[in-house]
Amino acid sequence: MGGLREVAAPFVASGPSGVAVRTRLKGLTPEDEKVLRLVGAHLGSLASRDLKARCADGLEHSAESWAARKRELTGVSSSRWAGSITKATHDQWALARRGQAAHIQGLEAGIRTIAHRLSLPVGQKGTRRVPGGYRSAHEWFHKTRRLRVLGDRLGRVRAERDAGRVRVVRGGRRLARTRHHLAEAGLTEAEWRERWEAERWFFQADGESGKRFGNETIRITPEGDVSIKLPAPLAHLANAAHGRYALATKVSFAHRGSEWADRVAAHRAVAYRIHHDTGRDRWYVTASWQIPAAQAVPLEAALAHGVIGVDTNADHLAAWRLDAHGNPCGEPRRYFYDLTGSAPHRDAQVRHALTRLLHWAKACGVKAVAVEDLDFHAEKTREKHGRRRRFRQLISGMPTGRLRARLVSMADATGITIIAVDPAYTSTWGAQHWQEPLTSPTRKMSRHDAASIAIGRRAQGHPIRRRTTPPPHDQSDRAGHRTVQADRRAPGREEPRPRIPGPRTRCVPPDAERTRATRASNTVRGARSDQEWVQNPLLLTE
């Protein structure tokens, strides 16, 4: 079809590669909290020093410099604390480099868009894929200045990338900027300072298989006893053997607790992270470990019992169940969530919506859920959408990446397969072919409900259009004249065929009476009187 891009084939999303569970450290004594604060602050200062050294190395980093930094940290902490700090430093530096590359791509895209629109006459209209010229000479002038600003900014960022220099803020750049807007954030200087110091603490230790209970630095026994290996300068605070401090509390993991207990009992690697929520004044511990990649289910086997198509939106999930033949069954479902407020609140809203979705899929007996393979990273640029600020905020607020990752992780635990499909034209074609036919006095269809049907049918390999090719040789359609290849500009292609009085056969004109009688009489008396028989003379031949 002219003007349409090729649609990619659906595929089964790969399962999760790790597990993370969290629980609260309840019943801590004042002495426990004091020790935790001292250890976190000391290790945080070491992590800041190591990050500064890593950023100074830039592209000149090598295994020898890494080993030298680790030896320097070992003397003021321990060998395992030094390993965890240097590994976290490298991960943070690599993340900053990826963010730098993404920033460069965004600047280049904005420059290309502005340069293209400036080359067009003022007021020239664009198309759906290519933007037109700017609306006025005033806007055109200001965009020329912005083009120069973006060009200078791009030059600086490229120079930093070539030099291996990154910009990293331990504790978060957003929280650092909040210091200058305390009234808007609703914080006092003391509250902000406490939160800032807690975010800059370092309290995470990688696990090691074969060691006692899978971690020698932060150790949690199957019974729930927690002990911490103290750094060398704080060894005098130990209340247990070998320079360890045992907390006066026991922990238990409600979610995946049996899996965690099996790993700890088998002395397999488990990583732990302790953090403090200053808003609630609570301490938490997070346990994480790697799991082997689950064997992918074949696409045909996953779709054997039908599929549930899910359309992701800014405030809800629109879902509809389809049978194995691509026909919608039952009524559409909508799972709403509120993405305003804090990050934990938004994450909880997404998690609750996905939980209800998976419970419904399990109750229906469906083993596959189809979602769009969305990525709005290149769609949120200011220059592409211009004045459409609310639209940019809309697509920025859609939790595509977070929802996809959490859905895959949660579905793996319930035995449901996630199928990713190409998002091209699902909303447009779904509304065109399914919204009006399924609307009834008792059912109000939306574009999102229709898009969920389109997503499910694309996962099954069916065309989104409802009309399919008739049997090759039946009584009314010889080899079929109604096919899915009907041109999109053909009038009335989605309406039923008009009701024409008369027999439904091609050998009889449509104005004939609806009887099975033939037009000619079977007897001589029944012949029309206005006909006259004429005998032509025989030809004379020699």
KESESE-32334 format. One line per field, with one value per residue (C-alpha): residue number from 0; z, y, x. Coordinates in steps of 0.05 Angstrom, whole numbers, plus 5000, padded with zeros to 4 digits. Layout:
% KESESE-32334
pos = (NUM; ...)
Z = (Z; ...)
Y = (Y; ...)
X = (X; ...)
% end
This chain:
% KESESE-32334
pos = (0; 1; 2; 3; 4; 5; 6; 7; 8; 9; 10; 11; 12; 13; 14; 15; 16; 17; 18; 19; 20; 21; 22; 23; 24; 25; 26; 27; 28; 29; 30; 31; 32; 33; 34; 35; 36; 37; 38; 39; 40; 41; 42; 43; 44; 45; 46; 47; 48; 49; 50; 51; 52; 53; 54; 55; 56; 57; 58; 59; 60; 61; 62; 63; 64; 65; 66; 67; 68; 69; 70; 71; 72; 73; 74; 75; 76; 77; 78; 79; 80; 81; 82; 83; 84; 85; 86; 87; 88; 89; 90; 91; 92; 93; 94; 95; 96; 97; 98; 99; 100; 101; 102; 103; 104; 105; 106; 107; 108; 109; 110; 111; 112; 113; 114; 115; 116; 117; 118; 119; 120; 121; 122; 123; 124; 125; 126; 127; 128; 129; 130; 131; 132; 133; 134; 135; 136; 137; 138; 139; 140; 141; 142; 143; 144; 145; 146; 147; 148; 149; 150; 151; 152; 153; 154; 155; 156; 157; 158; 159; 160; 161; 162; 163; 164; 165; 166; 167; 168; 169; 170; 171; 172; 173; 174; 175; 176; 177; 178; 179; 180; 181; 182; 183; 184; 185; 186; 187; 188; 189; 190; 191; 192; 193; 194; 195; 196; 197; 198; 199; 200; 201; 202; 203; 204; 205; 206; 207; 208; 209; 210; 211; 212; 213; 214; 215; 216; 217; 218; 219; 220; 221; 222; 223; 224; 225; 226; 227; 228; 229; 230; 231; 232; 233; 234; 235; 236; 237; 238; 239; 240; 241; 242; 243; 244; 245; 246; 247; 248; 249; 250; 251; 252; 253; 254; 255; 256; 257; 258; 259; 260; 261; 262; 263; 264; 265; 266; 267; 268; 269; 270; 271; 272; 273; 274; 275; 276; 277; 278; 279; 280; 281; 282; 283; 284; 285; 286; 287; 288; 289; 290; 291; 292; 293; 294; 295; 296; 297; 298; 299; 300; 301; 302; 303; 304; 305; 306; 307; 308; 309; 310; 311; 312; 313; 314; 315; 316; 317; 318; 319; 320; 321; 322; 323; 324; 325; 326; 327; 328; 329; 330; 331; 332; 333; 334; 335; 336; 337; 338; 339; 340; 341; 342; 343; 344; 345; 346; 347; 348; 349; 350; 351; 352; 353; 354; 355; 356; 357; 358; 359; 360; 361; 362; 363; 364; 365; 366; 367; 368; 369; 370; 371; 372; 373; 374; 375; 376; 377; 378; 379; 380; 381; 382; 383; 384; 385; 386; 387; 388; 389; 390; 391; 392; 393; 394; 395; 396; 397; 398; 399; 400; 401; 402; 403; 404; 405; 406; 407; 408; 409; 410; 411; 412; 413; 414; 415; 416; 417; 418; 419; 420; 421; 422; 423; 424; 425; 426; 427; 428; 429; 430; 431; 432; 433; 434; 435; 436; 437; 438; 439; 440; 441; 442; 443; 444; 445; 446; 447; 448; 449; 450; 451; 452; 453; 454; 455; 456; 457; 458; 459; 460; 461; 462; 463; 464; 465; 466; 467; 468; 469; 470; 471; 472; 473; 474; 475; 476; 477; 478; 479; 480; 481; 482; 483; 484; 485; 486; 487; 488; 489; 490; 491; 492; 493; 494; 495; 496; 497; 498; 499; 500; 501; 502; 503; 504; 505; 506; 507; 508; 509; 510; 511; 512; 513; 514; 515; 516; 517; 518; 519; 520; 521; 522; 523; 524; 525; 526; 527; 528; 529; 530; 531; 532; 533; 534; 535; 536; 537; 538; 539; 540; 541)
Z = (5000; 4979; 5034; 5090; 5123; 5128; 5192; 5232; 5252; 5324; 5371; 5441; 5492; 5530; 5604; 5663; 5680; 5754; 5815; 5868; 5932; 5988; 6061; 6119; 6176; 6235; 6308; 6300; 6364; 6367; 6368; 6304; 6268; 6291; 6264; 6198; 6189; 6204; 6157; 6101; 6107; 6109; 6048; 6012; 6020; 5992; 5933; 5918; 5919; 5873; 5824; 5820; 5804; 5751; 5717; 5718; 5682; 5626; 5565; 5594; 5643; 5646; 5688; 5724; 5746; 5768; 5811; 5840; 5861; 5892; 5932; 5957; 5981; 6012; 6067; 6091; 6084; 6063; 5999; 5986; 6002; 5954; 5899; 5907; 5906; 5844; 5807; 5823; 5801; 5733; 5724; 5740; 5692; 5637; 5650; 5644; 5577; 5550; 5572; 5538; 5473; 5477; 5490; 5427; 5386; 5412; 5395; 5325; 5313; 5336; 5291; 5231; 5244; 5252; 5191; 5148; 5171; 5162; 5090; 5074; 5060; 5119; 5127; 5082; 5107; 5122; 5117; 5170; 5165; 5145; 5182; 5143; 5149; 5210; 5219; 5221; 5208; 5282; 5298; 5240; 5269; 5338; 5310; 5274; 5341; 5373; 5317; 5335; 5409; 5395; 5349; 5403; 5454; 5408; 5397; 5472; 5485; 5428; 5455; 5523; 5493; 5453; 5516; 5557; 5606; 5637; 5686; 5745; 5810; 5867; 5899; 5835; 5795; 5807; 5883; 5877; 5839; 5890; 5940; 5904; 5903; 5973; 5977; 5914; 5937; 6006; 6043; 6095; 6091; 6146; 6111; 6045; 6077; 6110; 6045; 6007; 6055; 6054; 5978; 5977; 6025; 5997; 6028; 5975; 5971; 5915; 5930; 5919; 5907; 5953; 6011; 6074; 6058; 5991; 6017; 6065; 6070; 6086; 6112; 6124; 6150; 6132; 6201; 6186; 6226; 6194; 6205; 6170; 6159; 6186; 6149; 6182; 6213; 6246; 6270; 6343; 6337; 6325; 6371; 6338; 6318; 6260; 6260; 6246; 6273; 6283; 6281; 6336; 6286; 6241; 6170; 6124; 6051; 6037; 5961; 5933; 6004; 5990; 5930; 5972; 6029; 5980; 5952; 6020; 6046; 5985; 5994; 5926; 5909; 5935; 5931; 5985; 5989; 6051; 6044; 6088; 6070; 6103; 6089; 6130; 6173; 6154; 6136; 6080; 6054; 5981; 5960; 5887; 5848; 5777; 5748; 5686; 5624; 5615; 5551; 5502; 5485; 5410; 5383; 5357; 5424; 5462; 5416; 5418; 5469; 5442; 5462; 5501; 5464; 5508; 5486; 5531; 5546; 5591; 5645; 5632; 5597; 5546; 5539; 5499; 5494; 5425; 5409; 5367; 5303; 5320; 5340; 5402; 5459; 5516; 5535; 5536; 5600; 5624; 5680; 5704; 5740; 5764; 5745; 5787; 5852; 5875; 5838; 5888; 5880; 5804; 5806; 5852; 5806; 5746; 5787; 5811; 5740; 5713; 5770; 5753; 5680; 5692; 5741; 5686; 5634; 5681; 5696; 5621; 5608; 5559; 5557; 5517; 5524; 5464; 5476; 5430; 5424; 5439; 5448; 5453; 5463; 5395; 5397; 5456; 5424; 5430; 5357; 5328; 5359; 5368; 5402; 5420; 5492; 5520; 5469; 5488; 5561; 5543; 5508; 5561; 5616; 5583; 5623; 5562; 5585; 5658; 5641; 5591; 5639; 5697; 5655; 5629; 5700; 5730; 5672; 5678; 5748; 5725; 5663; 5613; 5550; 5528; 5453; 5427; 5362; 5316; 5338; 5268; 5251; 5306; 5333; 5264; 5233; 5296; 5299; 5225; 5223; 5293; 5331; 5294; 5283; 5357; 5383; 5411; 5457; 5515; 5494; 5483; 5443; 5444; 5398; 5452; 5456; 5381; 5382; 5431; 5380; 5326; 5370; 5386; 5313; 5292; 5344; 5316; 5245; 5222; 5182; 5222; 5172; 5188; 5117; 5091; 5025; 5012; 4994; 4925; 4892; 4924; 4894; 4896; 4891; 4838; 4861; 4904; 4889; 4962; 4988; 5039; 4982; 4968; 4957; 5017; 4973; 4948; 4971; 5017; 5024; 5096; 5088; 5071; 4999; 4980; 4981; 4909; 4897; 4855; 4854; 4878; 4815; 4763; 4704; 4719; 4717; 4784; 4761; 4751; 4798; 4859; 4833; 4808; 4741; 4677; 4632; 4572; 4574; 4571; 4525; 4458; 4488; 4539; 4485; 4478; 4423; 4396; 4372; 4298; 4268; 4201; 4156; 4119; 4047; 4033; 3999; 3927; 3913; 3849)
Y = (5000; 5067; 5113; 5061; 5033; 4958; 4928; 4885; 4815; 4802; 4767; 4736; 4783; 4754; 4740; 4774; 4761; 4779; 4784; 4840; 4837; 4887; 4886; 4933; 4933; 4938; 4944; 4978; 5005; 5076; 5043; 5004; 5067; 5104; 5049; 5046; 5121; 5121; 5063; 5093; 5161; 5133; 5088; 5144; 5189; 5134; 5124; 5199; 5199; 5138; 5168; 5231; 5190; 5150; 5212; 5242; 5180; 5188; 5146; 5131; 5082; 5014; 4951; 4976; 5041; 5001; 4956; 5016; 5049; 4984; 4976; 5047; 5035; 4968; 5000; 5045; 4994; 4922; 4884; 4867; 4937; 4964; 4916; 4937; 5012; 5007; 4965; 5015; 5072; 5040; 5027; 5099; 5125; 5079; 5103; 5175; 5159; 5129; 5190; 5234; 5196; 5201; 5276; 5283; 5246; 5291; 5354; 5328; 5312; 5381; 5415; 5374; 5392; 5467; 5469; 5435; 5481; 5543; 5522; 5524; 5586; 5617; 5589; 5528; 5470; 5404; 5332; 5280; 5256; 5319; 5385; 5448; 5518; 5562; 5600; 5671; 5711; 5724; 5650; 5639; 5692; 5662; 5592; 5617; 5639; 5573; 5536; 5573; 5557; 5483; 5482; 5511; 5463; 5404; 5425; 5427; 5360; 5327; 5355; 5326; 5259; 5257; 5275; 5222; 5274; 5262; 5300; 5258; 5281; 5232; 5239; 5261; 5325; 5337; 5335; 5381; 5432; 5426; 5461; 5527; 5515; 5491; 5530; 5498; 5429; 5439; 5424; 5460; 5465; 5414; 5364; 5374; 5364; 5300; 5273; 5295; 5260; 5196; 5194; 5200; 5142; 5078; 5014; 4959; 4895; 4845; 4771; 4715; 4642; 4592; 4641; 4634; 4651; 4680; 4747; 4760; 4836; 4841; 4773; 4751; 4681; 4638; 4654; 4729; 4751; 4811; 4826; 4876; 4874; 4941; 4982; 4985; 5054; 5033; 4965; 4988; 4990; 4914; 4873; 4806; 4766; 4783; 4858; 4849; 4886; 4846; 4884; 4873; 4854; 4797; 4804; 4762; 4770; 4760; 4761; 4704; 4688; 4614; 4627; 4673; 4622; 4566; 4609; 4630; 4559; 4535; 4592; 4622; 4695; 4746; 4821; 4868; 4942; 4981; 5049; 5099; 5132; 5201; 5220; 5161; 5151; 5077; 5031; 4979; 4923; 4899; 4829; 4815; 4756; 4731; 4678; 4635; 4658; 4622; 4582; 4623; 4593; 4586; 4639; 4587; 4551; 4617; 4636; 4568; 4592; 4662; 4727; 4791; 4854; 4913; 4985; 5029; 5099; 5157; 5139; 5069; 5002; 4982; 4906; 4858; 4783; 4751; 4678; 4635; 4661; 4735; 4748; 4793; 4757; 4787; 4860; 4906; 4918; 4982; 4986; 5056; 5085; 5153; 5174; 5237; 5243; 5210; 5155; 5100; 5120; 5117; 5050; 5022; 5047; 5011; 4948; 4945; 4955; 4899; 4853; 4861; 4850; 4785; 4759; 4769; 4734; 4675; 4670; 4669; 4614; 4657; 4644; 4705; 4781; 4825; 4895; 4948; 4953; 5027; 5074; 5149; 5168; 5202; 5228; 5275; 5328; 5399; 5416; 5359; 5376; 5451; 5484; 5419; 5422; 5381; 5326; 5324; 5319; 5264; 5219; 5235; 5211; 5144; 5090; 5049; 5025; 5016; 4981; 4934; 4913; 4903; 4866; 4817; 4805; 4795; 4752; 4706; 4687; 4670; 4631; 4681; 4699; 4771; 4784; 4850; 4876; 4934; 4995; 5023; 5044; 5003; 5061; 5087; 5021; 4995; 5056; 5050; 4977; 4959; 5020; 5031; 4958; 4941; 5003; 4988; 5022; 4983; 4988; 5052; 5037; 5082; 5085; 5052; 4992; 4984; 4990; 4933; 4888; 4911; 4894; 4825; 4809; 4832; 4786; 4728; 4744; 4764; 4827; 4882; 4888; 4849; 4828; 4767; 4730; 4687; 4613; 4602; 4570; 4579; 4594; 4670; 4690; 4656; 4660; 4719; 4793; 4817; 4812; 4846; 4877; 4927; 4996; 5042; 5096; 5051; 5080; 5038; 4983; 4970; 4973; 4911; 4902; 4942; 4906; 4895; 4865; 4803; 4737; 4736; 4703; 4734; 4706; 4747; 4823; 4856; 4884; 4815; 4788; 4749; 4681; 4619; 4622; 4634; 4694; 4650; 4608; 4532; 4527; 4557; 4589; 4625; 4659; 4734; 4755; 4812; 4762; 4742; 4682; 4694; 4639; 4662; 4636; 4582; 4604; 4580; 4548; 4520)
X = (5000; 5028; 5053; 5051; 5113; 5124; 5096; 5145; 5126; 5104; 5152; 5152; 5183; 5242; 5231; 5264; 5337; 5334; 5290; 5287; 5246; 5242; 5222; 5224; 5274; 5227; 5245; 5313; 5343; 5374; 5443; 5426; 5404; 5466; 5512; 5473; 5480; 5554; 5568; 5526; 5559; 5629; 5619; 5583; 5644; 5688; 5640; 5642; 5718; 5721; 5671; 5712; 5774; 5737; 5711; 5781; 5808; 5757; 5775; 5844; 5814; 5847; 5848; 5910; 5876; 5815; 5859; 5896; 5830; 5806; 5870; 5864; 5792; 5808; 5851; 5794; 5737; 5747; 5762; 5689; 5664; 5717; 5694; 5622; 5640; 5684; 5632; 5576; 5622; 5633; 5558; 5543; 5596; 5570; 5499; 5522; 5556; 5492; 5453; 5504; 5496; 5420; 5427; 5469; 5417; 5362; 5402; 5417; 5343; 5322; 5373; 5350; 5278; 5291; 5337; 5283; 5227; 5270; 5284; 5209; 5168; 5133; 5062; 5072; 5031; 5064; 5041; 5030; 5102; 5139; 5129; 5116; 5143; 5136; 5071; 5098; 5161; 5166; 5170; 5217; 5265; 5265; 5277; 5339; 5367; 5348; 5383; 5447; 5438; 5427; 5488; 5533; 5505; 5516; 5588; 5602; 5570; 5608; 5673; 5657; 5641; 5706; 5744; 5708; 5681; 5612; 5570; 5546; 5513; 5513; 5445; 5410; 5411; 5338; 5346; 5407; 5365; 5309; 5356; 5341; 5266; 5250; 5184; 5157; 5179; 5148; 5213; 5253; 5328; 5337; 5290; 5324; 5393; 5371; 5344; 5405; 5453; 5411; 5411; 5487; 5499; 5527; 5499; 5498; 5538; 5544; 5534; 5583; 5564; 5598; 5604; 5563; 5490; 5511; 5539; 5597; 5587; 5512; 5491; 5419; 5408; 5348; 5321; 5322; 5383; 5419; 5493; 5539; 5614; 5638; 5691; 5759; 5752; 5686; 5708; 5704; 5628; 5624; 5581; 5595; 5656; 5702; 5685; 5611; 5551; 5486; 5421; 5370; 5315; 5294; 5270; 5227; 5209; 5136; 5143; 5185; 5206; 5213; 5259; 5303; 5306; 5327; 5383; 5408; 5407; 5445; 5497; 5482; 5496; 5446; 5459; 5431; 5418; 5397; 5366; 5330; 5264; 5270; 5198; 5171; 5232; 5236; 5293; 5287; 5330; 5325; 5349; 5364; 5392; 5398; 5354; 5365; 5330; 5265; 5256; 5214; 5145; 5133; 5085; 5036; 5032; 5021; 4964; 4929; 4877; 4868; 4900; 4885; 4902; 4923; 4927; 4971; 4946; 4965; 4914; 4889; 4899; 4846; 4841; 4797; 4798; 4801; 4790; 4837; 4803; 4812; 4740; 4729; 4695; 4656; 4663; 4723; 4761; 4794; 4845; 4857; 4918; 4940; 5010; 5013; 5050; 5114; 5152; 5132; 5059; 5064; 5099; 5045; 4990; 5021; 5033; 4961; 4933; 4977; 4957; 4884; 4899; 4938; 4885; 4832; 4876; 4886; 4811; 4796; 4846; 4886; 4961; 4983; 4977; 4994; 5022; 5052; 5127; 5126; 5185; 5172; 5245; 5249; 5178; 5184; 5229; 5206; 5222; 5181; 5115; 5126; 5067; 5034; 5057; 5000; 5013; 5086; 5067; 5018; 5068; 5121; 5074; 5058; 5095; 5116; 5184; 5166; 5101; 5133; 5188; 5141; 5090; 5142; 5167; 5098; 5073; 5133; 5111; 5040; 5059; 5031; 5069; 5078; 5076; 5103; 5073; 5089; 5048; 5039; 4968; 4935; 4894; 4875; 4856; 4823; 4777; 4763; 4745; 4720; 4695; 4629; 4609; 4617; 4582; 4512; 4462; 4492; 4565; 4603; 4665; 4727; 4786; 4828; 4781; 4783; 4859; 4863; 4827; 4876; 4935; 4908; 4894; 4963; 4994; 4954; 4975; 4905; 4891; 4859; 4802; 4739; 4722; 4758; 4760; 4697; 4702; 4733; 4672; 4604; 4536; 4538; 4612; 4653; 4726; 4708; 4700; 4706; 4777; 4821; 4859; 4803; 4833; 4828; 4796; 4740; 4673; 4632; 4683; 4665; 4589; 4547; 4527; 4464; 4398; 4377; 4308; 4305; 4342; 4414; 4442; 4487; 4450; 4387; 4383; 4369; 4302; 4272; 4218; 4241; 4217; 4249; 4212; 4250; 4236; 4215; 4152; 4155; 4094; 4073; 4011; 4053; 4095; 4086; 4038; 4081; 4133; 4130; 4165; 4198; 4226; 4287; 4294; 4344; 4408; 4415; 4482; 4509)
% end
